[in-house]
Amino acid sequence: MNIEEVLHKVQHDGPATSINSEQLNVNLLHLSQGASIPQHINDELDVLFVVIQGTCKLFVDNQTTVLRTGMAAVVPAGRVRALRCTIGPLVYLTCHRRRAPLMPKIPERN
């Protein structure tokens, strides 16, 4: 994956490209400043987040972590998670064990 080449062509928020093997999914994502990934739960997989550019707030359960360029975090399976770009654009990789596509669960709002 040539990240610089992919980002030069990106004109939307969300997944830009991915690399997959028999055992691994790696996704490159792009978010504009202020854009976010809504709160959701993935019961199946731990996910590694690696920030390549920008700054974001990663919300996991009731904790907020600020991730900047060069920082990484692992979100365990079964945790409520969300992400918001605070200094953009945000470019980050996610990596997890390969699995069939599925929709994350959106927690009920009280």
MMTF fields as JSON, N, C-alpha, C and O atoms, coordinates in Angstrom:
{
  "mmtfVersion": "1.0.0",
  "mmtfProducer": "UNKNOWN",
  "numBonds": 439,
  "numAtoms": 440,
  "numGroups": 110,
  "numChains": 1,
  "numModels": 1,
  "chainsPerModel": [1],
  "groupsPerChain": [110],
  "chainIdList": ["A"],
  "bondAtomList": [4, 2, 8, 6, 12, 10, 16, 14, 20, 18, 24, 22, 28, 26, 32, 30, 36, 34, 40, 38, 44, 42, 48, 46, 52, 50, 56, 54, 60, 58, 64, 62, 68, 66, 72, 70, 76, 74, 80, 78, 84, 82, 88, 86, 92, 90, 96, 94, 100, 98, 104, 102, 108, 106, 112, 110, 116, 114, 120, 118, 124, 122, 128, 126, 132, 130, 136, 134, 140, 138, 144, 142, 148, 146, 152, 150, 156, 154, 160, 158, 164, 162, 168, 166, 172, 170, 176, 174, 180, 178, 184, 182, 188, 186, 192, 190, 196, 194, 200, 198, 204, 202, 208, 206, 212, 210, 216, 214, 220, 218, 224, 222, 228, 226, 232, 230, 236, 234, 240, 238, 244, 242, 248, 246, 252, 250, 256, 254, 260, 258, 264, 262, 268, 266, 272, 270, 276, 274, 280, 278, 284, 282, 288, 286, 292, 290, 296, 294, 300, 298, 304, 302, 308, 306, 312, 310, 316, 314, 320, 318, 324, 322, 328, 326, 332, 330, 336, 334, 340, 338, 344, 342, 348, 346, 352, 350, 356, 354, 360, 358, 364, 362, 368, 366, 372, 370, 376, 374, 380, 378, 384, 382, 388, 386, 392, 390, 396, 394, 400, 398, 404, 402, 408, 406, 412, 410, 416, 414, 420, 418, 424, 422, 428, 426, 432, 430, 436, 434],
  "bondOrderList": [1, 1, 1, 1, 1, 1, 1, 1, 1, 1, 1, 1, 1, 1, 1, 1, 1, 1, 1, 1, 1, 1, 1, 1, 1, 1, 1, 1, 1, 1, 1, 1, 1, 1, 1, 1, 1, 1, 1, 1, 1, 1, 1, 1, 1, 1, 1, 1, 1, 1, 1, 1, 1, 1, 1, 1, 1, 1, 1, 1, 1, 1, 1, 1, 1, 1, 1, 1, 1, 1, 1, 1, 1, 1, 1, 1, 1, 1, 1, 1, 1, 1, 1, 1, 1, 1, 1, 1, 1, 1, 1, 1, 1, 1, 1, 1, 1, 1, 1, 1, 1, 1, 1, 1, 1, 1, 1, 1, 1],
  "groupList": [{"groupName": "MET", "atomNameList": ["N", "CA", "C", "O"], "elementList": ["N", "C", "C", "O"], "formalChargeList": [0, 0, 0, 0], "bondAtomList": [1, 0, 2, 1, 3, 2], "bondOrderList": [1, 1, 2], "singleLetterCode": "M", "chemCompType": "L-PEPTIDE LINKING"}, {"groupName": "ASN", "atomNameList": ["N", "CA", "C", "O"], "elementList": ["N", "C", "C", "O"], "formalChargeList": [0, 0, 0, 0], "bondAtomList": [1, 0, 2, 1, 3, 2], "bondOrderList": [1, 1, 2], "singleLetterCode": "N", "chemCompType": "L-PEPTIDE LINKING"}, {"groupName": "ILE", "atomNameList": ["N", "CA", "C", "O"], "elementList": ["N", "C", "C", "O"], "formalChargeList": [0, 0, 0, 0], "bondAtomList": [1, 0, 2, 1, 3, 2], "bondOrderList": [1, 1, 2], "singleLetterCode": "I", "chemCompType": "L-PEPTIDE LINKING"}, {"groupName": "GLU", "atomNameList": ["N", "CA", "C", "O"], "elementList": ["N", "C", "C", "O"], "formalChargeList": [0, 0, 0, 0], "bondAtomList": [1, 0, 2, 1, 3, 2], "bondOrderList": [1, 1, 2], "singleLetterCode": "E", "chemCompType": "L-PEPTIDE LINKING"}, {"groupName": "VAL", "atomNameList": ["N", "CA", "C", "O"], "elementList": ["N", "C", "C", "O"], "formalChargeList": [0, 0, 0, 0], "bondAtomList": [1, 0, 2, 1, 3, 2], "bondOrderList": [1, 1, 2], "singleLetterCode": "V", "chemCompType": "L-PEPTIDE LINKING"}, {"groupName": "LEU", "atomNameList": ["N", "CA", "C", "O"], "elementList": ["N", "C", "C", "O"], "formalChargeList": [0, 0, 0, 0], "bondAtomList": [1, 0, 2, 1, 3, 2], "bondOrderList": [1, 1, 2], "singleLetterCode": "L", "chemCompType": "L-PEPTIDE LINKING"}, {"groupName": "HIS", "atomNameList": ["N", "CA", "C", "O"], "elementList": ["N", "C", "C", "O"], "formalChargeList": [0, 0, 0, 0], "bondAtomList": [1, 0, 2, 1, 3, 2], "bondOrderList": [1, 1, 2], "singleLetterCode": "H", "chemCompType": "L-PEPTIDE LINKING"}, {"groupName": "LYS", "atomNameList": ["N", "CA", "C", "O"], "elementList": ["N", "C", "C", "O"], "formalChargeList": [0, 0, 0, 0], "bondAtomList": [1, 0, 2, 1, 3, 2], "bondOrderList": [1, 1, 2], "singleLetterCode": "K", "chemCompType": "L-PEPTIDE LINKING"}, {"groupName": "GLN", "atomNameList": ["N", "CA", "C", "O"], "elementList": ["N", "C", "C", "O"], "formalChargeList": [0, 0, 0, 0], "bondAtomList": [1, 0, 2, 1, 3, 2], "bondOrderList": [1, 1, 2], "singleLetterCode": "Q", "chemCompType": "L-PEPTIDE LINKING"}, {"groupName": "ASP", "atomNameList": ["N", "CA", "C", "O"], "elementList": ["N", "C", "C", "O"], "formalChargeList": [0, 0, 0, 0], "bondAtomList": [1, 0, 2, 1, 3, 2], "bondOrderList": [1, 1, 2], "singleLetterCode": "D", "chemCompType": "L-PEPTIDE LINKING"}, {"groupName": "GLY", "atomNameList": ["N", "CA", "C", "O"], "elementList": ["N", "C", "C", "O"], "formalChargeList": [0, 0, 0, 0], "bondAtomList": [1, 0, 2, 1, 3, 2], "bondOrderList": [1, 1, 2], "singleLetterCode": "G", "chemCompType": "PEPTIDE LINKING"}, {"groupName": "PRO", "atomNameList": ["N", "CA", "C", "O"], "elementList": ["N", "C", "C", "O"], "formalChargeList": [0, 0, 0, 0], "bondAtomList": [1, 0, 2, 1, 3, 2], "bondOrderList": [1, 1, 2], "singleLetterCode": "P", "chemCompType": "L-PEPTIDE LINKING"}, {"groupName": "ALA", "atomNameList": ["N", "CA", "C", "O"], "elementList": ["N", "C", "C", "O"], "formalChargeList": [0, 0, 0, 0], "bondAtomList": [1, 0, 2, 1, 3, 2], "bondOrderList": [1, 1, 2], "singleLetterCode": "A", "chemCompType": "L-PEPTIDE LINKING"}, {"groupName": "THR", "atomNameList": ["N", "CA", "C", "O"], "elementList": ["N", "C", "C", "O"], "formalChargeList": [0, 0, 0, 0], "bondAtomList": [1, 0, 2, 1, 3, 2], "bondOrderList": [1, 1, 2], "singleLetterCode": "T", "chemCompType": "L-PEPTIDE LINKING"}, {"groupName": "SER", "atomNameList": ["N", "CA", "C", "O"], "elementList": ["N", "C", "C", "O"], "formalChargeList": [0, 0, 0, 0], "bondAtomList": [1, 0, 2, 1, 3, 2], "bondOrderList": [1, 1, 2], "singleLetterCode": "S", "chemCompType": "L-PEPTIDE LINKING"}, {"groupName": "PHE", "atomNameList": ["N", "CA", "C", "O"], "elementList": ["N", "C", "C", "O"], "formalChargeList": [0, 0, 0, 0], "bondAtomList": [1, 0, 2, 1, 3, 2], "bondOrderList": [1, 1, 2], "singleLetterCode": "F", "chemCompType": "L-PEPTIDE LINKING"}, {"groupName": "CYS", "atomNameList": ["N", "CA", "C", "O"], "elementList": ["N", "C", "C", "O"], "formalChargeList": [0, 0, 0, 0], "bondAtomList": [1, 0, 2, 1, 3, 2], "bondOrderList": [1, 1, 2], "singleLetterCode": "C", "chemCompType": "L-PEPTIDE LINKING"}, {"groupName": "ARG", "atomNameList": ["N", "CA", "C", "O"], "elementList": ["N", "C", "C", "O"], "formalChargeList": [0, 0, 0, 0], "bondAtomList": [1, 0, 2, 1, 3, 2], "bondOrderList": [1, 1, 2], "singleLetterCode": "R", "chemCompType": "L-PEPTIDE LINKING"}, {"groupName": "TYR", "atomNameList": ["N", "CA", "C", "O"], "elementList": ["N", "C", "C", "O"], "formalChargeList": [0, 0, 0, 0], "bondAtomList": [1, 0, 2, 1, 3, 2], "bondOrderList": [1, 1, 2], "singleLetterCode": "Y", "chemCompType": "L-PEPTIDE LINKING"}],
  "groupTypeList": [0, 1, 2, 3, 3, 4, 5, 6, 7, 4, 8, 6, 9, 10, 11, 12, 13, 14, 2, 1, 14, 3, 8, 5, 1, 4, 1, 5, 5, 6, 5, 14, 8, 10, 12, 14, 2, 11, 8, 6, 2, 1, 9, 3, 5, 9, 4, 5, 15, 4, 4, 2, 8, 10, 13, 16, 7, 5, 15, 4, 9, 1, 8, 13, 13, 4, 5, 17, 13, 10, 0, 12, 12, 4, 4, 11, 12, 10, 17, 4, 17, 12, 5, 17, 16, 13, 2, 10, 11, 5, 4, 18, 5, 13, 16, 6, 17, 17, 17, 12, 11, 5, 0, 11, 7, 2, 11, 3, 17, 1],
  "groupIdList": [1, 2, 3, 4, 5, 6, 7, 8, 9, 10, 11, 12, 13, 14, 15, 16, 17, 18, 19, 20, 21, 22, 23, 24, 25, 26, 27, 28, 29, 30, 31, 32, 33, 34, 35, 36, 37, 38, 39, 40, 41, 42, 43, 44, 45, 46, 47, 48, 49, 50, 51, 52, 53, 54, 55, 56, 57, 58, 59, 60, 61, 62, 63, 64, 65, 66, 67, 68, 69, 70, 71, 72, 73, 74, 75, 76, 77, 78, 79, 80, 81, 82, 83, 84, 85, 86, 87, 88, 89, 90, 91, 92, 93, 94, 95, 96, 97, 98, 99, 100, 101, 102, 103, 104, 105, 106, 107, 108, 109, 110],
  "secStructList": [7, 7, 2, 2, 2, 2, 2, 2, 2, 7, 7, 1, 1, 3, 3, 3, 3, 3, 3, 3, 7, 1, 1, 3, 3, 3, 3, 3, 3, 3, 3, 7, 6, 6, 7, 3, 3, 3, 3, 3, 3, 7, 1, 1, 7, 7, 3, 3, 3, 3, 3, 3, 3, 3, 3, 3, 3, 3, 3, 3, 6, 6, 3, 3, 3, 3, 3, 3, 6, 6, 7, 3, 3, 3, 3, 7, 6, 6, 7, 3, 3, 3, 3, 3, 3, 3, 3, 3, 3, 3, 3, 3, 3, 3, 3, 3, 3, 7, 7, 7, 7, 7, 7, 7, 5, 7, 7, 7, 7, 7],
  "xCoordList": [0.854, 0.0, 0.899, 1.749, 0.707, 1.404, 0.451, -0.426, 0.633, -0.299, -0.371, -1.46, 0.767, 0.791, 0.0, -0.749, 0.165, -0.555, -2.066, -2.854, -2.461, -3.888, -4.498, -5.576, -3.821, -4.369, -4.479, -5.358, -3.602, -3.656, -4.97, -5.452, -5.544, -6.77, -8.046, -9.143, -7.923, -9.098, -9.873, -9.296, -11.198, -12.053, -13.263, -14.25, -13.198, -14.335, -13.815, -12.657, -14.675, -14.35, -14.681, -15.623, -13.899, -14.145, -12.997, -11.879, -13.269, -12.213, -11.65, -12.398, -10.315, -9.655, -9.203, -9.327, -8.683, -8.255, -8.008, -8.035, -7.768, -7.458, -6.527, -6.427, -5.852, -5.016, -5.501, -5.661, -5.732, -6.234, -5.394, -4.93, -5.208, -4.565, -5.521, -6.65, -5.084, -5.941, -6.228, -7.251, -5.348, -5.503, -5.673, -5.943, -5.522, -5.458, -6.203, -6.182, -6.875, -7.46, -6.729, -6.603, -6.248, -5.628, -6.363, -6.459, -6.88, -7.674, -7.046, -6.61, -7.003, -6.55, -7.788, -8.589, -7.945, -9.132, -8.732, -7.639, -9.637, -9.421, -10.654, -11.782, -10.436, -11.533, -11.127, -10.002, -12.031, -11.817, -11.959, -12.543, -11.418, -11.534, -13.002, -13.819, -13.329, -14.694, -15.511, -16.551, -15.06, -15.79, -15.601, -14.64, -16.529, -16.454, -16.958, -17.655, -16.584, -17.125, -18.07, -17.623, -19.36, -20.316, -20.066, -19.399, -20.617, -20.51, -21.053, -22.137, -20.274, -20.683, -19.931, -19.008, -20.335, -19.696, -19.342, -20.152, -18.134, -17.73, -17.44, -16.429, -18.315, -18.176, -17.12, -16.697, -16.683, -15.819, -14.325, -13.563, -13.884, -12.464, -11.852, -12.485, -10.611, -9.767, -9.303, -9.063, -9.175, -8.75, -7.591, -7.648, -6.538, -5.391, -5.632, -5.959, -5.471, -5.552, -4.156, -3.502, -3.683, -2.386, -2.609, -3.048, -2.306, -2.509, -1.282, -0.157, -1.526, -0.463, -0.357, 0.738, -1.495, -1.527, -2.732, -3.795, -2.569, -3.685, -3.8, -2.921, -4.907, -5.19, -6.662, -7.52, -6.938, -8.329, -8.551, -7.612, -9.814, -10.227, -10.847, -11.778, -10.324, -10.846, -11.626, -11.072, -12.897, -13.777, -14.008, -14.521, -13.629, -13.819, -14.501, -13.943, -15.712, -16.544, -16.629, -17.09, -16.212, -16.311, -14.979, -14.829, -14.006, -12.685, -12.409, -12.806, -11.718, -11.314, -9.799, -9.134, -9.257, -7.815, -7.546, -8.185, -6.603, -6.185, -5.053, -4.053, -5.218, -4.189, -3.681, -4.459, -2.357, -1.711, -0.871, -0.704, -0.352, 0.514, 1.556, 2.253, 1.653, 2.639, 2.179, 2.916, 0.983, 0.477, -0.431, -0.991, -0.562, -1.393, -2.187, -1.817, -3.281, -4.11, -4.79, -5.052, -5.071, -5.831, -7.164, -7.211, -8.252, -9.587, -10.046, -10.209, -10.254, -10.687, -12.104, -12.928, -12.357, -13.694, -14.71, -14.387, -15.934, -17.019, -17.102, -17.969, -16.24, -16.25, -16.982, -16.892, -17.7, -18.336, -17.228, -16.388, -17.233, -16.156, -16.7, -17.729, -15.986, -16.281, -14.983, -14.035, -14.945, -13.732, -14.121, -15.051, -13.405, -13.668, -12.348, -11.431, -12.253, -11.069, -11.097, -12.041, -10.061, -9.998, -9.041, -9.258, -7.991, -7.082, -6.895, -6.298, -7.406, -7.416, -6.632, -6.131, -6.549, -7.246, -6.613, -5.426, -7.429, -6.966, -6.791, -7.698, -5.622, -5.339, -4.884, -3.934, -5.561, -5.184, -5.404, -6.205, -4.667, -4.804, -5.551, -5.376, -6.384, -6.928, -6.455, -6.305, -6.227, -5.754, -6.429, -6.496, -6.926, -7.568, -7.555, -7.287, -7.847, -7.955, -9.014, -10.05, -8.74, -9.68, -10.982, -10.979, -12.08, -13.399, -14.32, -14.012, -15.423, -16.411, -16.957, -17.028, -17.345, -17.906, -19.157, -19.979, -19.283, -20.488, -20.674, -19.724, -21.863, -22.165, -21.949, -22.394, -21.264, -21.127, -22.483, -23.37, -22.632, -23.88, -23.843, -22.835, -24.934, -25.079, -25.764, -26.876, -25.105, -25.743, -27.018, -27.141, -27.953, -29.211, -28.946, -28.103, -29.675, -29.531, -30.681, -31.836, -30.358, -31.386, -31.946, -32.822],
  "yCoordList": [-1.173, 0.0, 1.234, 1.393, 2.085, 3.36, 4.392, 4.918, 4.671, 5.527, 6.92, 7.469, 7.485, 8.833, 8.893, 9.843, 7.896, 7.845, 7.708, 8.377, 6.848, 6.656, 7.952, 8.348, 8.616, 9.833, 10.971, 11.824, 10.99, 12.03, 11.949, 12.957, 10.749, 10.524, 10.572, 10.642, 10.537, 10.466, 11.777, 12.855, 11.67, 12.851, 12.681, 13.403, 11.738, 11.483, 11.012, 10.616, 11.059, 10.514, 9.031, 8.583, 8.278, 6.851, 6.032, 6.531, 4.77, 3.89, 4.389, 4.75, 4.402, 4.809, 3.59, 3.562, 2.591, 1.352, 0.309, 0.618, -0.919, -1.978, -2.999, -3.116, -3.729, -4.86, -6.034, -5.915, -7.156, -8.321, -9.542, -9.711, -10.384, -11.678, -12.735, -12.419, -13.964, -15.021, -14.816, -15.287, -14.123, -13.992, -12.562, -12.363, -11.553, -10.183, -9.219, -9.357, -8.223, -7.082, -5.827, -5.585, -5.032, -3.742, -2.705, -2.838, -1.675, -0.649, 0.717, 1.037, 1.52, 2.899, 3.777, 3.671, 4.647, 5.503, 6.969, 7.319, 7.82, 9.262, 9.956, 9.627, 10.922, 11.738, 13.206, 13.553, 14.055, 15.496, 15.994, 15.321, 17.176, 17.749, 17.866, 18.379, 17.38, 17.402, 16.172, 15.931, 15.386, 14.167, 13.093, 13.128, 12.139, 11.12, 9.768, 9.658, 8.759, 7.41, 7.256, 7.36, 7.01, 6.973, 5.812, 4.831, 5.964, 4.953, 3.614, 3.544, 2.549, 1.207, 0.17, 0.501, -1.076, -2.195, -3.254, -3.585, -3.781, -4.927, -6.05, -6.014, -7.041, -8.128, -9.156, -9.944, -9.164, -10.238, -9.989, -10.931, -8.738, -8.496, -7.405, -6.387, -7.631, -6.546, -5.798, -6.414, -4.476, -3.683, -2.779, -2.089, -2.794, -1.906, -0.651, -0.744, 0.524, 1.813, 2.426, 2.475, 2.896, 3.567, 4.877, 4.873, 6.002, 7.312, 7.668, 7.705, 7.926, 8.294, 9.813, 10.353, 10.495, 11.952, 12.479, 11.859, 13.634, 14.276, 13.88, 13.227, 14.294, 14.029, 13.663, 14.22, 12.718, 12.318, 12.034, 11.867, 11.988, 11.485, 10.124, 9.981, 9.127, 7.77, 7.54, 7.634, 7.242, 7.016, 5.518, 4.88, 4.952, 3.524, 3.407, 3.802, 2.86, 2.821, 4.241, 5.132, 4.485, 5.829, 6.559, 7.53, 6.11, 6.739, 7.395, 6.889, 8.533, 9.248, 9.276, 9.622, 8.912, 8.945, 9.816, 9.652, 10.742, 11.555, 10.818, 10.462, 10.592, 9.947, 10.952, 11.585, 11.085, 11.994, 11.188, 9.978, 11.863, 11.228, 10.35, 10.792, 9.103, 8.169, 7.374, 6.515, 7.635, 6.913, 5.766, 5.767, 4.782, 3.609, 3.239, 3.596, 2.521, 2.018, 0.737, 0.544, -0.131, -1.35, -1.236, -0.924, -1.491, -1.501, -2.956, -3.599, -3.479, -4.872, -5.095, -4.181, -6.3, -6.694, -6.448, -6.541, -6.136, -5.983, -4.631, -4.429, -3.7, -2.372, -1.375, -1.442, -0.458, 0.632, 1.576, 1.988, 1.916, 2.749, 3.787, 3.586, 4.896, 5.961, 6.727, 6.583, 7.539, 8.278, 9.596, 9.646, 10.68, 11.986, 12.656, 12.712, 13.159, 13.886, 15.29, 16.046, 15.638, 16.961, 17.896, 19.108, 17.355, 18.122, 17.308, 16.232, 17.828, 17.017, 17.607, 18.731, 16.802, 15.53, 14.461, 14.516, 13.498, 12.342, 11.188, 10.863, 10.578, 9.394, 8.322, 8.526, 7.182, 6.125, 4.751, 4.566, 3.791, 2.392, 1.657, 1.942, 0.713, -0.259, -1.629, -1.89, -2.486, -3.83, -4.801, -4.559, -5.903, -6.921, -8.258, -8.337, -9.289, -10.629, -10.6, -9.949, -11.303, -11.33, -12.011, -12.995, -11.468, -12.049, -11.612, -10.685, -12.273, -11.896, -10.512, -10.157, -9.72, -8.394, -8.49, -9.391, -7.548, -7.472, -6.048, -5.266, -5.719, -4.381, -4.33, -5.228, -3.284, -3.151, -2.866, -2.298, -3.267, -2.99, -1.568, -1.132, -0.858, 0.481, 0.331, -0.192, 0.791, 0.636, 1.464, 2.521, 0.969, 1.689, 2.952, 2.978, 3.99, 5.26, 5.401, 5.152, 5.8, 5.959, 7.351, 7.667],
  "zCoordList": [0.0, 0.0, 0.0, 0.876, -0.968, -0.997, -0.392, -1.077, 0.886, 1.622, 1.01, 0.843, 0.678, 0.109, -1.199, -1.43, -2.042, -3.318, -3.105, -3.773, -2.181, -1.887, -1.375, -1.82, -0.444, 0.159, -0.844, -0.722, -1.825, -2.853, -3.637, -4.154, -3.722, -4.493, -3.651, -4.207, -2.329, -1.45, -1.485, -1.347, -1.673, -1.687, -0.776, -0.919, 0.155, 1.042, 2.404, 2.534, 3.398, 4.713, 4.733, 4.078, 5.489, 5.634, 5.092, 4.959, 4.778, 4.281, 2.946, 2.037, 2.848, 1.61, 0.816, -0.408, 1.507, 0.868, 1.951, 3.142, 1.53, 2.493, 1.86, 0.638, 2.731, 2.338, 3.175, 4.39, 2.527, 3.252, 2.92, 1.792, 3.917, 3.712, 4.246, 4.62, 4.283, 4.825, 6.303, 6.8, 7.017, 8.46, 8.959, 10.144, 8.09, 8.574, 7.656, 6.433, 8.285, 7.57, 8.032, 9.233, 7.084, 7.376, 6.54, 5.32, 7.195, 6.521, 6.741, 7.847, 5.69, 5.771, 5.712, 4.783, 6.709, 6.785, 6.824, 7.267, 6.352, 6.286, 6.855, 6.488, 7.756, 8.281, 8.24, 8.599, 7.809, 7.84, 9.276, 10.125, 9.532, 10.867, 11.258, 10.494, 12.463, 12.971, 12.623, 13.236, 11.648, 11.264, 12.331, 13.1, 12.366, 13.413, 12.928, 11.92, 13.674, 13.539, 14.725, 15.867, 14.496, 15.605, 16.566, 16.24, 17.734, 18.781, 18.284, 17.706, 18.521, 18.111, 18.94, 19.684, 18.801, 19.5, 18.468, 17.602, 18.564, 17.758, 18.743, 19.444, 18.801, 19.775, 19.394, 20.24, 18.128, 17.647, 17.756, 17.978, 17.605, 17.357, 18.213, 18.492, 18.626, 19.102, 17.855, 16.817, 17.949, 16.795, 17.199, 18.217, 16.382, 16.547, 15.715, 14.532, 16.329, 15.648, 15.633, 16.674, 14.474, 14.356, 13.608, 12.458, 14.265, 13.648, 12.809, 13.307, 11.534, 10.601, 10.485, 10.327, 10.565, 10.441, 11.197, 11.189, 11.858, 12.533, 13.994, 14.557, 14.589, 16.001, 16.135, 15.45, 17.028, 17.255, 18.73, 19.508, 19.083, 20.388, 20.149, 19.356, 20.841, 20.778, 22.06, 23.155, 21.925, 23.068, 23.204, 22.285, 24.349, 24.609, 25.964, 26.987, 25.96, 27.162, 27.713, 27.0, 28.927, 29.508, 29.54, 30.282, 28.747, 28.742, 27.393, 26.344, 27.446, 26.239, 26.177, 27.154, 25.024, 24.8, 23.588, 22.549, 23.713, 22.577, 21.877, 22.5, 20.578, 19.766, 18.743, 18.03, 18.684, 17.733, 16.746, 16.902, 15.741, 14.751, 15.437, 16.351, 14.983, 15.516, 16.719, 17.202, 17.216, 18.385, 17.957, 16.861, 18.854, 18.576, 19.821, 20.939, 19.608, 20.707, 20.249, 19.061, 21.207, 20.935, 21.653, 22.842, 20.924, 21.513, 21.577, 20.54, 22.786, 22.922, 22.386, 22.362, 21.969, 21.517, 22.627, 23.811, 22.232, 23.191, 23.859, 24.71, 23.512, 24.128, 23.236, 22.01, 23.856, 23.123, 22.674, 23.474, 21.381, 20.85, 19.88, 19.236, 19.793, 18.83, 18.619, 19.391, 17.573, 17.259, 16.615, 15.81, 16.97, 16.358, 15.998, 16.817, 14.781, 14.33, 14.929, 14.701, 15.695, 16.314, 15.584, 15.567, 14.984, 14.13, 12.866, 12.886, 11.776, 10.565, 9.422, 9.475, 8.39, 8.274, 9.155, 9.477, 9.531, 10.293, 9.318, 8.551, 9.356, 8.553, 9.529, 10.285, 9.513, 10.445, 9.845, 8.928, 10.391, 10.009, 11.097, 12.282, 10.7, 11.644, 11.192, 9.998, 12.151, 11.843, 12.8, 14.004, 12.25, 13.077, 12.352, 11.153, 13.103, 12.53, 11.434, 11.569, 10.364, 9.238, 9.657, 10.397, 9.169, 9.411, 8.289, 7.54, 8.183, 7.173, 7.507, 8.683, 6.508, 6.779, 7.649, 7.483, 8.575, 9.397, 9.853, 9.878, 10.202, 10.683, 12.187, 12.902, 12.687, 14.129, 14.759, 14.122, 16.021, 16.739, 17.281, 17.835, 17.119, 17.673, 19.027, 19.097, 20.126, 21.436, 21.536, 20.918, 22.319, 22.528, 23.324, 24.22, 22.982, 23.705, 24.677, 24.333, 25.887, 26.925, 26.92, 27.725]
}
